Amino acid sequence: MRTIAAFDFDGTLTRRDTLYPFLRDFVGVPALAAAAVRDLPRLAAAALGRGDRDAAKARLFARVLGGRSAGDAWDHGRRHAERIVASGLRPEMIERLEGHRRDGHEVVIVSASIDAYLDVVGSVLGIDRVLCTRLEVRDGRLTGAMLGGNCRGAAKLARIRDAFGDPTTEPYELWAYGDSAGDDAMLGAADHAFRVRRDGSIVPTNPTAG
């Protein structure tokens, strides 16, 4: 049977968030702060789980990314990816990822972070597929929109099934790793699910995990 190993990125394969540093360094602190201030109550509510995080992210992207050069974004993304690979990954999780690869499993990143740098990370790590939030580009410029929406929550599971099929009709074994509520749908559907804690420990979350 086909076996898929799906890894969340921020906080799972990495020690910390990678999206904010990308935005901060790409658009600058003043532009990012100005956009955040305009939406501060809704961003705060979303952070506390009382608002729509996907809508808040869409508004932020529209304000800080819309109209910017896609080439510049991808150039910055490549440099950001190189920094992440050099010093931002959890060694214990990379060891787990490599174990799946040695066992012949298909290894996938499933993340709400963006393609501008995740595609590079995936290539460096030898990932089979990167399922993530993708930025819309028109005429060489970012529109500020997310193609297919934010890859978070139920969307993560939907992306896996779009890529590999419905396991009830196209059976495969799913291993999944995540660290936050945004990974719950993916973990809940996995045959072997693991929660990655802040200290890097890997804890099984379902009876069949092993």
Backbone as JSON, one array per atom type, in Angstrom:
{
  "sequence": "MRTIAAFDFDGTLTRRDTLYPFLRDFVGVPALAAAAVRDLPRLAAAALGRGDRDAAKARLFARVLGGRSAGDAWDHGRRHAERIVASGLRPEMIERLEGHRRDGHEVVIVSASIDAYLDVVGSVLGIDRVLCTRLEVRDGRLTGAMLGGNCRGAAKLARIRDAFGDPTTEPYELWAYGDSAGDDAMLGAADHAFRVRRDGSIVPTNPTAG",
  "N": [[0.84, -1.2, 0.0], [0.43, 2.26, -0.69], [2.27, 4.77, 1.06], [2.05, 7.76, 2.82], [3.82, 10.45, 4.22], [3.11, 13.18, 5.99], [4.08, 16.41, 6.78], [3.6, 19.2, 8.78], [4.93, 22.56, 8.64], [5.91, 25.16, 9.97], [6.95, 25.32, 13.27], [6.87, 22.62, 13.43], [8.57, 21.11, 11.49], [10.29, 23.22, 11.66], [11.81, 25.36, 14.17], [10.4, 27.6, 14.83], [8.01, 30.17, 13.83], [7.99, 30.99, 10.35], [6.86, 32.65, 8.47], [6.23, 35.34, 9.28], [8.88, 36.47, 9.67], [9.71, 36.38, 6.96], [7.88, 38.16, 5.7], [8.43, 40.52, 7.17], [11.12, 41.04, 6.49], [10.92, 41.27, 3.75], [8.93, 43.21, 3.02], [9.39, 45.17, 4.86], [9.53, 46.54, 8.17], [7.99, 48.95, 8.83], [5.89, 49.0, 6.84], [4.65, 46.55, 7.31], [3.86, 46.82, 9.97], [2.1, 49.01, 9.78], [0.04, 47.9, 8.24], [-0.82, 45.89, 9.97], [-1.72, 47.37, 12.18], [-4.0, 48.63, 11.18], [-5.74, 46.54, 11.15], [-5.83, 45.56, 13.68], [-7.68, 44.81, 15.91], [-9.13, 42.65, 14.77], [-7.06, 40.93, 14.03], [-6.01, 40.33, 16.55], [-8.21, 39.01, 17.7], [-8.33, 36.8, 16.0], [-5.88, 35.57, 16.59], [-6.41, 34.72, 19.15], [-8.2, 32.77, 18.71], [-10.81, 33.54, 18.27], [-11.64, 34.68, 15.98], [-11.68, 34.91, 12.36], [-9.05, 33.47, 11.07], [-8.11, 32.95, 8.53], [-9.33, 34.92, 6.95], [-8.21, 37.2, 8.13], [-5.52, 36.84, 7.46], [-5.71, 36.97, 4.68], [-6.47, 39.65, 4.32], [-4.2, 40.95, 5.33], [-2.19, 40.06, 3.53], [-3.18, 41.16, 1.16], [-2.78, 43.86, 1.67], [0.0, 44.17, 2.14], [1.4, 42.73, 0.22], [0.2, 42.97, -2.29], [0.68, 44.1, -5.58], [3.44, 44.07, -5.52], [6.65, 43.08, -6.86], [6.8, 39.88, -8.23], [9.11, 38.5, -8.89], [10.99, 39.7, -7.18], [9.94, 38.85, -4.75], [10.28, 36.07, -4.9], [13.05, 35.92, -5.15], [13.8, 36.92, -2.65], [12.55, 34.96, -1.16], [14.06, 32.68, -1.8], [16.51, 33.26, -0.54], [15.61, 33.41, 2.09], [14.74, 30.79, 2.46], [17.19, 29.45, 2.33], [18.39, 30.33, 4.69], [16.65, 29.22, 6.58], [17.0, 26.45, 6.15], [19.68, 26.26, 6.8], [19.82, 26.88, 9.55], [17.36, 26.79, 10.89], [15.82, 24.48, 11.22], [14.38, 21.64, 12.93], [16.46, 19.22, 14.19], [15.69, 16.67, 15.11], [13.27, 16.26, 13.86], [13.93, 16.33, 11.17], [15.42, 14.05, 11.11], [13.37, 12.2, 11.58], [11.88, 12.63, 9.25], [13.74, 11.8, 7.3], [13.84, 9.13, 7.97], [11.32, 8.21, 7.13], [11.68, 8.58, 4.39], [13.73, 6.7, 3.88], [12.28, 4.41, 4.33], [10.8, 4.29, 2.07], [8.56, 5.88, 1.84], [6.3, 8.42, 0.63], [7.1, 11.74, 0.99], [5.78, 14.69, 2.3], [5.31, 18.2, 2.57], [2.95, 20.07, 4.3], [1.5, 23.03, 4.57], [0.6, 26.26, 5.93], [2.27, 28.29, 5.34], [4.14, 30.01, 2.71], [4.61, 29.52, -0.88], [6.73, 30.97, -1.99], [9.07, 30.61, -0.57], [8.87, 28.01, 0.45], [8.84, 26.12, -1.63], [11.5, 26.11, -2.39], [12.74, 25.21, -0.03], [11.57, 22.66, 0.05], [12.7, 21.51, -2.24], [15.45, 21.46, -1.55], [15.38, 19.74, 0.64], [14.54, 17.43, -0.54], [11.83, 16.84, -0.75], [8.83, 15.2, -1.73], [6.37, 16.39, -2.45], [5.12, 19.71, -2.15], [2.62, 21.07, -0.41], [0.97, 23.91, 0.0], [0.22, 27.33, 0.99], [-0.35, 29.32, -1.76], [0.81, 32.04, -3.66], [-0.9, 34.4, -5.65], [-0.06, 35.42, -8.93], [0.07, 37.94, -11.35], [0.94, 39.15, -14.46], [3.59, 39.39, -13.67], [3.44, 40.48, -11.14], [2.58, 40.33, -7.67], [-0.73, 39.71, -6.64], [-1.7, 39.86, -4.14], [-3.5, 38.04, -3.35], [-4.44, 34.68, -2.31], [-3.97, 31.73, -3.96], [-6.48, 29.4, -4.19], [-6.92, 29.72, -1.52], [-6.07, 29.82, 2.05], [-3.8, 27.45, 3.27], [-4.64, 25.81, 5.68], [-5.93, 24.21, 8.65], [-8.92, 22.52, 7.89], [-8.39, 22.75, 5.21], [-5.85, 21.72, 4.85], [-6.15, 18.93, 5.0], [-7.85, 18.63, 2.83], [-6.14, 19.37, 0.73], [-4.29, 17.29, 0.82], [-5.93, 15.14, 0.1], [-6.75, 15.97, -2.43], [-4.33, 15.73, -3.71], [-3.57, 13.04, -3.37], [-5.81, 11.46, -3.42], [-9.01, 10.12, -2.3], [-8.88, 8.23, 0.57], [-10.71, 6.21, 1.03], [-11.43, 5.21, -1.4], [-9.1, 5.14, -2.84], [-6.84, 3.61, -1.44], [-4.41, 4.48, 1.02], [-1.75, 4.7, 3.39], [-1.54, 7.0, 5.98], [0.73, 9.03, 7.6], [1.1, 11.64, 9.92], [2.29, 14.81, 11.03], [2.18, 17.48, 13.3], [1.88, 20.69, 14.99], [-0.03, 22.41, 15.99], [-3.41, 23.79, 16.41], [-4.2, 24.25, 13.82], [-3.45, 22.02, 12.5], [-5.11, 19.99, 13.21], [-7.22, 18.73, 11.72], [-5.84, 17.31, 9.75], [-4.24, 15.64, 11.37], [-6.26, 14.25, 12.69], [-7.31, 12.66, 10.69], [-5.32, 10.92, 10.09], [-3.6, 7.75, 9.93], [-1.5, 7.34, 11.58], [-0.68, 9.59, 13.88], [1.02, 12.48, 15.08], [1.9, 14.79, 17.57], [3.93, 17.59, 17.71], [5.82, 18.99, 20.17], [6.79, 22.1, 21.82], [9.31, 21.73, 22.9], [10.39, 19.99, 21.15], [9.8, 17.33, 21.43], [8.08, 14.37, 20.33], [4.9, 13.32, 20.16], [2.62, 10.67, 20.12], [-0.76, 10.84, 18.99], [-2.95, 9.26, 18.51], [-4.51, 5.98, 18.87], [-3.4, 4.14, 17.09], [-0.98, 5.09, 16.37], [2.51, 4.85, 15.89]],
  "CA": [[0.0, 0.0, 0.0], [1.12, 3.54, -0.73], [2.36, 5.41, 2.36], [2.32, 9.19, 2.76], [4.23, 11.08, 5.48], [2.78, 14.6, 5.84], [4.67, 17.23, 7.83], [3.44, 20.64, 8.89], [6.25, 23.19, 8.57], [6.24, 26.07, 11.08], [6.78, 24.74, 14.59], [6.97, 21.16, 13.33], [9.91, 20.93, 10.94], [11.11, 24.35, 12.11], [11.71, 25.69, 15.59], [9.52, 28.76, 15.05], [7.31, 30.7, 12.67], [8.85, 31.46, 9.27], [6.16, 33.58, 7.59], [6.41, 36.72, 9.72], [10.21, 36.97, 9.29], [9.75, 36.63, 5.52], [7.16, 39.4, 5.42], [9.16, 41.63, 7.8], [12.33, 41.36, 5.74], [10.59, 41.56, 2.36], [8.2, 44.48, 2.84], [9.88, 46.13, 5.84], [8.76, 46.65, 9.41], [6.96, 50.0, 8.81], [4.74, 48.6, 6.03], [3.97, 45.44, 7.98], [3.23, 47.36, 11.18], [0.96, 49.84, 9.38], [-1.04, 47.01, 7.83], [-1.32, 45.19, 11.15], [-2.45, 48.32, 13.02], [-5.32, 48.86, 10.57], [-6.6, 45.37, 11.37], [-5.38, 45.01, 14.96], [-8.68, 44.07, 16.69], [-9.47, 41.37, 14.15], [-5.89, 40.07, 14.14], [-5.94, 39.86, 17.94], [-9.27, 38.02, 17.88], [-7.95, 35.59, 15.29], [-4.8, 34.93, 17.34], [-7.0, 34.11, 20.35], [-9.15, 31.75, 18.29], [-12.17, 34.07, 18.26], [-11.91, 35.32, 14.7], [-11.36, 34.16, 11.16], [-7.62, 33.65, 10.8], [-7.9, 32.95, 7.09], [-9.71, 36.25, 6.46], [-7.21, 38.15, 8.61], [-4.32, 36.65, 6.65], [-6.01, 37.48, 3.34], [-6.41, 41.12, 4.37], [-2.8, 41.35, 5.51], [-1.48, 39.83, 2.28], [-3.64, 42.15, 0.17], [-2.23, 45.17, 1.99], [1.45, 44.28, 2.11], [2.0, 42.06, -0.93], [-0.43, 43.36, -3.54], [1.41, 45.02, -6.44], [4.9, 43.92, -5.44], [7.26, 42.24, -7.88], [6.88, 38.45, -7.89], [10.52, 38.12, -8.96], [11.64, 40.11, -5.93], [9.44, 37.98, -3.67], [10.91, 34.75, -5.0], [14.47, 36.08, -4.82], [13.88, 37.0, -1.2], [12.16, 33.65, -0.65], [15.2, 31.76, -1.92], [17.47, 33.57, 0.54], [14.96, 33.04, 3.34], [14.78, 29.32, 2.52], [18.56, 29.04, 2.64], [18.61, 30.58, 6.13], [15.87, 28.23, 7.33], [17.66, 25.14, 6.03], [20.98, 26.31, 7.48], [19.8, 26.98, 11.02], [16.03, 26.89, 11.49], [15.09, 23.21, 11.25], [14.53, 20.76, 14.1], [17.21, 18.02, 13.77], [14.96, 15.44, 15.41], [12.21, 16.09, 12.87], [14.58, 15.97, 9.92], [15.76, 12.62, 11.26], [12.12, 11.46, 11.37], [11.58, 12.75, 7.82], [14.66, 10.93, 6.56], [13.42, 7.76, 8.23], [10.23, 7.9, 6.21], [12.23, 8.45, 3.04], [14.43, 5.41, 3.8], [11.27, 3.36, 4.27], [10.13, 4.34, 0.79], [7.32, 6.64, 1.92], [6.25, 9.71, -0.05], [7.2, 12.75, 2.03], [5.05, 15.87, 1.87], [5.1, 19.33, 3.47], [1.58, 20.61, 4.21], [1.75, 24.21, 5.39], [-0.03, 27.55, 5.65], [3.29, 29.2, 4.85], [3.96, 30.3, 1.28], [5.44, 28.89, -1.89], [7.89, 31.78, -2.34], [10.26, 29.98, 0.01], [8.7, 26.6, 0.76], [9.23, 25.29, -2.76], [12.96, 25.98, -2.33], [13.02, 24.31, 1.09], [11.19, 21.32, -0.37], [13.7, 21.0, -3.18], [16.69, 21.18, -0.82], [15.17, 18.58, 1.52], [14.13, 16.27, -1.31], [10.42, 16.57, -0.49], [8.13, 14.76, -2.93], [5.39, 17.41, -2.82], [4.89, 20.81, -1.21], [1.23, 21.52, -0.43], [1.08, 25.09, 0.84], [-0.45, 28.53, 0.51], [0.32, 29.79, -2.99], [0.53, 33.44, -3.95], [-1.35, 34.65, -7.01], [0.79, 36.33, -9.69], [-0.43, 38.38, -12.65], [1.83, 40.08, -15.16], [4.83, 39.55, -12.92], [3.2, 41.14, -9.86], [1.7, 39.67, -6.72], [-2.03, 40.38, -6.49], [-2.05, 39.88, -2.72], [-4.47, 36.96, -3.11], [-3.92, 33.33, -2.13], [-4.61, 30.8, -4.88], [-7.08, 28.29, -3.48], [-7.1, 30.02, -0.1], [-5.04, 29.53, 3.03], [-3.64, 26.01, 3.51], [-4.68, 25.65, 7.13], [-7.12, 23.53, 9.14], [-9.52, 21.53, 7.0], [-7.78, 22.87, 3.88], [-4.68, 20.83, 4.77], [-6.63, 17.6, 4.66], [-8.37, 18.7, 1.47], [-5.01, 19.38, -0.2], [-3.75, 15.93, 0.79], [-6.84, 14.29, -0.67], [-6.65, 16.4, -3.82], [-3.06, 15.25, -4.26], [-3.38, 11.59, -3.3], [-7.08, 10.76, -3.55], [-9.8, 9.76, -1.12], [-8.38, 6.92, 1.01], [-11.76, 5.18, 1.01], [-11.49, 4.64, -2.74], [-7.71, 4.96, -3.28], [-6.24, 3.42, -0.11], [-3.01, 4.73, 1.35], [-1.51, 4.87, 4.82], [-1.13, 8.38, 6.22], [1.4, 9.49, 8.8], [1.0, 13.1, 9.94], [2.98, 15.5, 12.12], [1.79, 18.88, 13.41], [2.12, 21.25, 16.32], [-1.03, 23.4, 16.39], [-4.8, 23.51, 16.07], [-4.31, 24.28, 12.38], [-3.12, 20.68, 11.98], [-6.0, 19.0, 13.82], [-7.95, 17.94, 10.73], [-4.87, 16.39, 9.15], [-3.88, 14.64, 12.37], [-7.43, 13.43, 12.98], [-7.57, 11.73, 9.59], [-4.14, 10.09, 9.85], [-3.48, 6.43, 10.57], [-0.46, 7.52, 12.61], [-0.65, 11.04, 14.07], [1.97, 12.89, 16.11], [1.96, 16.2, 17.93], [5.29, 18.03, 18.01], [5.78, 19.99, 21.23], [7.77, 23.18, 21.7], [10.64, 21.24, 23.25], [10.83, 19.08, 20.1], [9.34, 15.95, 21.65], [7.1, 13.91, 19.34], [3.95, 12.56, 20.98], [1.52, 10.1, 19.34], [-2.07, 11.35, 19.41], [-4.04, 8.31, 18.29], [-4.15, 4.66, 19.36], [-2.66, 3.33, 16.13], [0.3, 5.71, 16.05], [3.67, 4.11, 16.36]],
  "C": [[0.88, 1.25, 0.0], [1.13, 4.18, 0.66], [2.81, 6.86, 2.19], [2.73, 9.67, 4.15], [4.08, 12.58, 5.3], [3.27, 15.39, 7.04], [4.18, 18.68, 7.7], [4.84, 21.25, 8.9], [6.58, 24.02, 9.8], [5.94, 25.44, 12.43], [6.87, 23.23, 14.61], [8.34, 20.8, 12.76], [10.85, 22.04, 11.37], [10.91, 24.6, 13.6], [10.69, 26.79, 15.86], [8.85, 29.15, 13.75], [8.31, 31.2, 11.62], [8.18, 32.51, 8.39], [6.38, 35.03, 7.99], [7.81, 37.24, 9.38], [10.34, 37.23, 7.79], [9.09, 37.96, 5.19], [7.91, 40.62, 5.96], [10.36, 42.04, 6.95], [12.03, 41.76, 4.3], [9.94, 42.94, 2.21], [8.66, 45.55, 3.81], [8.95, 46.24, 7.04], [7.7, 47.75, 9.35], [5.71, 49.59, 8.03], [3.94, 47.5, 6.71], [3.23, 45.94, 9.22], [2.0, 48.2, 10.83], [-0.22, 48.99, 8.97], [-1.65, 46.31, 9.02], [-2.15, 46.12, 12.03], [-3.86, 48.55, 12.49], [-6.29, 47.73, 10.9], [-6.38, 44.77, 12.75], [-6.47, 44.28, 15.74], [-9.01, 42.7, 16.11], [-8.28, 40.4, 14.18], [-5.76, 39.5, 15.55], [-6.99, 38.79, 18.21], [-8.91, 36.71, 17.21], [-6.86, 34.84, 16.05], [-5.31, 34.21, 18.57], [-8.05, 33.04, 20.0], [-10.58, 32.21, 18.23], [-12.53, 34.76, 16.95], [-11.49, 34.43, 13.55], [-9.91, 34.42, 10.77], [-7.35, 33.71, 9.3], [-8.22, 34.32, 6.5], [-8.7, 37.3, 6.89], [-5.92, 38.05, 7.79], [-4.53, 37.2, 5.25], [-5.94, 39.0, 3.3], [-4.98, 41.61, 4.49], [-2.02, 41.19, 4.21], [-1.88, 40.87, 1.23], [-2.96, 43.49, 0.4], [-0.72, 45.24, 1.8], [2.1, 43.64, 0.88], [1.44, 42.51, -2.27], [0.39, 44.39, -4.32], [2.92, 44.86, -6.42], [5.4, 42.93, -6.5], [7.33, 40.79, -7.41], [8.33, 37.98, -7.93], [11.27, 38.5, -7.7], [11.22, 39.21, -4.77], [10.13, 36.63, -3.7], [12.41, 34.82, -4.76], [14.66, 36.14, -3.31], [13.54, 35.65, -0.57], [13.29, 32.64, -0.72], [16.2, 32.0, -0.79], [16.9, 33.17, 1.9], [15.0, 31.52, 3.53], [16.18, 28.83, 2.89], [18.88, 29.24, 4.12], [17.87, 29.54, 6.97], [16.58, 26.89, 7.32], [18.97, 25.13, 6.8], [20.86, 26.24, 8.99], [18.42, 26.93, 11.67], [15.26, 25.61, 11.64], [15.35, 22.45, 12.55], [15.26, 19.49, 13.66], [16.42, 16.73, 14.0], [13.84, 15.18, 14.4], [12.79, 15.77, 11.49], [15.0, 14.51, 9.96], [14.52, 11.76, 11.03], [11.74, 11.48, 9.88], [12.46, 11.8, 7.0], [14.33, 9.46, 6.79], [12.28, 7.33, 7.33], [10.76, 7.72, 4.78], [12.94, 7.11, 2.86], [13.45, 4.25, 3.71], [10.47, 3.37, 2.97], [8.82, 5.09, 0.8], [7.43, 7.92, 1.09], [6.17, 10.79, 1.03], [6.67, 14.08, 1.5], [5.11, 16.94, 2.96], [3.7, 19.85, 3.22], [1.53, 21.82, 5.14], [0.94, 25.42, 4.95], [0.99, 28.59, 5.22], [3.32, 29.16, 3.32], [5.03, 29.68, 0.37], [6.71, 29.66, -2.21], [9.17, 31.25, -1.73], [10.1, 28.49, 0.28], [9.07, 25.69, -0.4], [10.74, 25.08, -2.78], [13.35, 25.03, -1.2], [12.71, 22.87, 0.69], [12.2, 20.7, -1.31], [14.99, 20.62, -2.47], [16.55, 19.91, 0.02], [14.75, 17.33, 0.76], [12.69, 15.85, -1.06], [9.72, 16.19, -1.79], [7.1, 15.78, -3.41], [5.33, 18.46, -1.72], [3.46, 21.29, -1.42], [1.16, 22.71, 0.53], [0.21, 26.21, 0.3], [0.34, 29.09, -0.66], [-0.14, 31.2, -3.33], [0.13, 33.61, -5.42], [-0.45, 35.7, -7.67], [0.11, 36.66, -11.01], [0.53, 39.41, -13.23], [3.07, 40.41, -14.33], [4.69, 40.22, -11.57], [2.33, 40.26, -8.97], [0.38, 40.44, -6.66], [-2.38, 40.59, -5.03], [-3.05, 38.81, -2.35], [-3.75, 35.62, -2.95], [-4.68, 32.39, -3.05], [-5.17, 29.61, -4.12], [-7.22, 28.51, -1.99], [-5.92, 29.61, 0.75], [-4.98, 28.03, 3.3], [-3.52, 25.76, 5.01], [-5.96, 24.92, 7.52], [-7.62, 22.48, 8.18], [-8.91, 21.58, 5.6], [-6.55, 21.98, 3.75], [-5.1, 19.42, 4.37], [-7.16, 17.56, 3.24], [-7.24, 18.68, 0.45], [-4.39, 17.99, -0.31], [-4.63, 15.03, -0.08], [-6.9, 14.69, -2.14], [-5.41, 15.8, -4.48], [-3.0, 13.73, -4.37], [-4.67, 10.78, -3.4], [-7.76, 10.52, -2.22], [-9.38, 8.37, -0.67], [-9.44, 5.83, 1.06], [-11.87, 4.52, -0.35], [-10.1, 4.39, -3.33], [-6.86, 4.8, -2.02], [-4.76, 3.79, -0.05], [-2.94, 4.91, 2.86], [-0.95, 6.27, 5.03], [-0.49, 8.54, 7.59], [1.36, 11.01, 8.78], [1.63, 13.67, 11.2], [2.57, 16.96, 12.13], [1.96, 19.36, 14.83], [0.99, 22.13, 16.83], [-2.44, 22.97, 16.0], [-5.03, 23.52, 14.57], [-4.0, 22.95, 11.72], [-4.11, 19.61, 12.43], [-6.73, 18.14, 12.8], [-7.04, 16.91, 10.08], [-4.5, 15.27, 10.12], [-5.05, 13.7, 12.64], [-7.72, 12.39, 11.92], [-6.44, 10.73, 9.37], [-4.24, 8.73, 10.53], [-2.48, 6.49, 11.72], [-0.25, 9.02, 12.76], [0.25, 11.4, 15.25], [1.91, 14.4, 16.31], [3.4, 16.54, 18.3], [5.21, 19.17, 19.02], [6.9, 21.01, 21.07], [9.18, 22.71, 22.0], [11.18, 20.24, 22.22], [10.41, 17.64, 20.31], [8.18, 15.64, 20.7], [6.16, 12.93, 20.04], [2.84, 11.99, 20.1], [0.17, 10.56, 19.89], [-3.23, 10.41, 19.1], [-3.58, 6.9, 18.63], [-3.3, 3.85, 18.4], [-1.29, 3.9, 15.8], [1.45, 4.89, 16.61], [4.91, 4.42, 15.54]]
}
